[in-house]
Amino acid sequence: MSSLVALSVSIGLLGGIATILSLKVGLLIWAAFLAWACFFQGGGNETGFKNTIVCTTFGAVCAWVAAVIILSVPLADSLTLPVWAGIVVAVTVMLLCLAAHVSALSSIPASVIGYAAVFAYLLQTPDALTKDKLMSASMGNAFVVVVISMIVGAIFGFASAKMAAALTAKAAPAAS
C-alpha cells in the first residue's frame, strides 16, 4: 500500500474513533484535529508529538492569561472592549512569539493554534467568557477543554503515523 493511501486509511479510521470519543466525553473534535495537523506539520514523529503538546498548551496558557486580563482589568470601560482586547492580544501574542527563543517553545505555529483554539472556544461558546468559568477546574474552562482535546489529538496523530507506517511496512523475507 502506498504511504498516502496508508496515511489516508489510518487518519480516516482513527478520525472516526476520535470523533466518537470526543462526542461521548465532551471533547472538542475540531481542537483535536488542529493538534493532529500540528503533529504532522511538526514532522509526524516524536519531536512533532512533543512540540505539539508543549506548544499548543503554551499557546492556550497565553490565551487564557489574555482572557483573564481582559476580564479583570477594567480598561474596557474607558478604551472600549475592542481596543482593550486588541492591546492585550497584541502583547500576549508578541510574548508568545518571542518565547520561541526557548527551544521547547520554538513551534510558533503550534503555539498560535493553541492560542487561537482557546479564543475560538471562548468567542463561540455562550457564557464561556466569564471569570468564574475561566477560573474553574472543569470542562467548562476553555483552557482545560482545549488542552485536553489537543493532547488527545496529538495522541491520535501519533497513532495514525504509526498505523500508516505499519500498513506500508514490507514483509521481511522468509528465512531459507
Stockholm file with secondary structure:
# STOCKHOLM 1.0

chainA/1-176         MSSLVALSVSIGLLGGIATILSLKVGLLIWAAFLAWACFFQGGGNETGFKNTIVCTTFGAVCAWVAAVIILSVPLADSLTLPVWAGIVVAVTVMLLCLAAHVSALSSIPASVIGYAAVFAYLLQTPDALTKDKLMSASMGNAFVVVVISMIVGAIFGFASAKMAAALTAKAAPAAS
#=GR chainA/1-176 SS CCHHHHHHHHHHHHHHHHHHHHHHHTCCHHHHHHHHHHHHHTTSSHHHHHHHHHHHHHHHHHHHHHHHHHHHSTTHHHHCHHHHHHHHHHHHHHHHHHGGGSGGGCCHHHHHHHHHHHHHHHHHSTTCSSHHHHTSSSTTSHHHHHHHHHHHHHHHHHHHHHHHHHHHCCCCCCCC
#=GC SS_cons         CCHHHHHHHHHHHHHHHHHHHHHHHTCCHHHHHHHHHHHHHTTSSHHHHHHHHHHHHHHHHHHHHHHHHHHHSTTHHHHCHHHHHHHHHHHHHHHHHHGGGSGGGCCHHHHHHHHHHHHHHHHHSTTCSSHHHHTSSSTTSHHHHHHHHHHHHHHHHHHHHHHHHHHHCCCCCCCC
//
